[in-house]
Amino acid sequence: MSTPKILAFSGSTRKESFNKKLLHHTAELCRKAGAEVTEIDLAQYELPIYNSDFEEESGLPKAAAELKDLFKEHDALLISCPEYNGSITPLLKNIIDWVSRPREGEKPLEPYNGRVVSLISASPGALGGLRGLVHVRAILGGVGCIVLPMQVAVGGANKSLDDTGAPTAEPQQKMLARLVDELVSVTGKLRC
């Protein structure tokens, strides 16, 4: 089994985001499980809202090209997905749209095709962002990703995550460990 390369990011740019904290903790668990993990902050990749006229006039923005390259350099994605009004954040949807845009010589949806994905979320609400994960799963599946069935949504995140982003409840800790095991093992097997 080869060492899986995982790109990890949150669909939030808020400095004290629960999703960023949960992502960082989960990325550390992936490293301990034998994966090579690159964590990025989407705040470092400023992009206009996707508009085909803009793309035709100005080409692919530099930040979008950098993200496309990062996606292609990694075997899997670990995404922590905030929920906005029951759905995906505009930031995350915009990133997905820009990364999907083909460059000359690239296969359609090349940065996504066959990428293994695990989804997590955290929210102060009772469902932990679970409703938004349904939409993210559908979008990523539609662009060719292999979205793994195990997902973790941490509700009451303002009380159920410690300062490092780790869930304080044992059932959520076990679920997160299962998610990490699934992501690392499936990705390693598919990439060998």
C-alpha positions as CSV (number, residue, x, y, z in Angstrom):
1,M,0.0,0.0,0.0
2,S,1.4,3.4,-1.0
3,T,1.5,6.4,1.3
4,P,-1.7,8.4,0.6
5,K,-1.3,12.1,-0.1
6,I,-4.3,14.1,1.3
7,L,-5.2,17.7,0.7
8,A,-7.1,19.1,3.7
9,F,-9.1,22.3,3.8
10,S,-12.2,23.9,5.4
11,G,-15.0,25.6,3.5
12,S,-14.6,28.5,6.0
13,T,-12.2,31.4,6.2
14,R,-13.3,32.5,9.7
15,K,-10.2,32.6,12.0
16,E,-11.9,30.8,14.9
17,S,-13.9,28.5,12.7
18,F,-15.1,25.2,14.4
19,N,-14.6,23.6,11.0
20,K,-10.9,24.7,10.8
21,K,-10.3,23.4,14.3
22,L,-11.9,20.0,13.5
23,L,-10.0,19.8,10.2
24,H,-6.7,20.4,11.9
25,H,-7.4,17.7,14.5
26,T,-8.5,15.3,11.8
27,A,-5.5,16.0,9.6
28,E,-3.2,15.2,12.6
29,L,-5.1,11.9,13.0
30,C,-4.5,11.1,9.3
31,R,-0.8,11.8,9.7
32,K,-0.6,9.4,12.7
33,A,-2.4,6.8,10.5
34,G,0.5,7.1,7.9
35,A,-0.8,9.7,5.4
36,E,1.1,12.7,4.1
37,V,-1.3,15.6,4.7
38,T,-1.1,19.1,3.2
39,E,-3.4,21.6,5.1
40,I,-4.3,24.8,3.3
41,D,-6.4,27.8,4.2
42,L,-8.7,28.9,1.4
43,A,-8.4,32.5,2.7
44,Q,-5.0,32.4,0.9
45,Y,-6.7,31.8,-2.5
46,E,-8.7,34.9,-3.3
47,L,-11.0,34.2,-6.3
48,P,-13.8,36.2,-7.9
49,I,-17.2,34.5,-8.0
50,Y,-17.1,32.1,-11.0
51,N,-18.2,33.8,-14.2
52,S,-17.5,32.4,-17.6
53,D,-17.3,35.9,-19.2
54,F,-14.5,36.8,-16.7
55,E,-12.8,33.5,-17.5
56,E,-13.0,34.1,-21.2
57,E,-11.6,37.7,-20.9
58,S,-9.0,37.1,-18.2
59,G,-8.3,33.4,-18.2
60,L,-8.0,31.2,-15.2
61,P,-7.0,33.2,-12.1
62,K,-3.6,32.4,-10.6
63,A,-5.2,31.2,-7.4
64,A,-7.4,28.8,-9.3
65,A,-4.4,27.4,-11.2
66,E,-2.5,26.9,-7.9
67,L,-5.5,25.1,-6.4
68,K,-5.9,22.9,-9.5
69,D,-2.3,21.9,-9.2
70,L,-2.6,21.1,-5.5
71,F,-5.7,18.9,-6.1
72,K,-3.9,17.0,-8.9
73,E,-0.8,16.4,-6.7
74,H,-2.9,14.7,-4.0
75,D,-4.8,11.4,-4.0
76,A,-7.5,12.4,-1.6
77,L,-9.4,15.4,-0.2
78,L,-10.4,15.9,3.5
79,I,-12.9,18.7,3.6
80,S,-14.5,20.3,6.6
81,C,-17.8,21.8,5.5
82,P,-19.6,24.5,7.3
83,E,-23.3,24.7,6.7
84,Y,-24.9,27.9,5.6
85,N,-28.7,27.9,5.6
86,G,-28.8,24.1,5.2
87,S,-26.3,24.0,2.3
88,I,-22.8,24.4,1.1
89,T,-20.9,27.7,1.7
90,P,-20.5,30.0,-1.3
91,L,-16.7,29.9,-0.7
92,L,-16.5,26.1,-1.1
93,K,-18.9,26.0,-4.1
94,N,-16.8,28.7,-5.8
95,I,-13.6,26.8,-5.2
96,I,-15.1,23.6,-6.6
97,D,-16.3,25.6,-9.7
98,W,-13.0,27.3,-10.4
99,V,-11.0,24.1,-9.9
100,S,-13.3,22.3,-12.4
101,R,-12.4,24.6,-15.2
102,P,-10.2,22.8,-17.8
103,R,-6.8,24.1,-19.0
104,E,-5.4,23.3,-22.4
105,G,-4.2,19.6,-22.5
106,E,-6.2,18.7,-19.4
107,K,-8.9,16.0,-19.3
108,P,-12.3,17.2,-18.3
109,L,-12.6,17.4,-14.4
110,E,-9.0,16.0,-14.1
111,P,-8.5,17.5,-10.6
112,Y,-11.5,15.5,-9.4
113,N,-11.7,12.3,-11.3
114,G,-11.0,9.4,-8.9
115,R,-10.0,11.6,-6.0
116,V,-11.1,10.0,-2.7
117,V,-13.0,12.4,-0.4
118,S,-13.9,12.3,3.2
119,L,-16.3,14.9,4.6
120,I,-16.6,16.3,8.1
121,S,-18.4,19.3,9.6
122,A,-19.0,21.1,12.9
123,S,-21.7,23.5,13.9
124,P,-23.1,25.0,17.1
125,G,-26.4,23.6,15.9
126,A,-27.7,20.2,16.9
127,L,-27.1,18.6,13.5
128,G,-23.5,19.7,13.2
129,G,-23.8,20.8,9.6
130,L,-25.2,17.4,8.4
131,R,-27.7,19.0,6.0
132,G,-24.9,20.8,4.1
133,L,-22.9,17.6,3.7
134,V,-25.7,16.1,1.6
135,H,-25.1,18.9,-1.0
136,V,-21.3,18.7,-0.9
137,R,-21.5,14.9,-1.4
138,A,-23.8,15.3,-4.4
139,I,-21.6,18.0,-6.0
140,L,-18.3,16.2,-5.5
141,G,-19.8,12.9,-6.7
142,G,-21.1,14.6,-9.8
143,V,-17.6,15.9,-10.7
144,G,-16.1,12.4,-10.5
145,C,-14.8,12.1,-6.9
146,I,-15.1,8.9,-4.8
147,V,-16.9,10.3,-1.8
148,L,-16.6,7.8,1.0
149,P,-19.7,6.8,3.0
150,M,-18.4,7.6,6.5
151,Q,-18.8,11.2,7.5
152,V,-18.8,13.0,10.8
153,A,-20.9,16.0,11.8
154,V,-20.2,17.4,15.2
155,G,-23.2,19.2,16.7
156,G,-23.0,21.7,19.5
157,A,-19.4,22.4,18.4
158,N,-19.1,25.4,20.7
159,K,-19.3,22.9,23.6
160,S,-18.3,19.6,22.1
161,L,-14.9,20.4,20.7
162,D,-11.9,21.1,22.8
163,D,-9.3,23.8,22.1
164,T,-7.4,21.6,19.7
165,G,-10.6,20.8,17.7
166,A,-10.9,17.3,19.1
167,P,-14.4,16.1,19.9
168,T,-14.9,15.7,23.7
169,A,-17.5,12.9,23.5
170,E,-16.2,9.3,23.1
171,P,-18.8,8.3,20.4
172,Q,-17.6,11.2,18.1
173,Q,-14.0,10.4,18.8
174,K,-14.6,6.8,17.6
175,M,-16.5,7.9,14.6
176,L,-13.7,10.3,13.6
177,A,-11.1,7.5,14.1
178,R,-13.2,5.2,11.8
179,L,-13.4,8.0,9.2
180,V,-9.6,8.5,9.2
181,D,-9.0,4.8,9.0
182,E,-11.4,4.6,6.0
183,L,-9.8,7.6,4.2
184,V,-6.2,6.4,4.7
185,S,-6.8,2.8,3.9
186,V,-9.0,3.2,0.9
187,T,-6.8,5.9,-0.6
188,G,-3.7,3.8,0.0
189,K,-5.2,0.8,-1.7
190,L,-6.5,2.7,-4.7
191,R,-3.2,4.4,-5.2
192,C,-0.9,1.4,-4.9
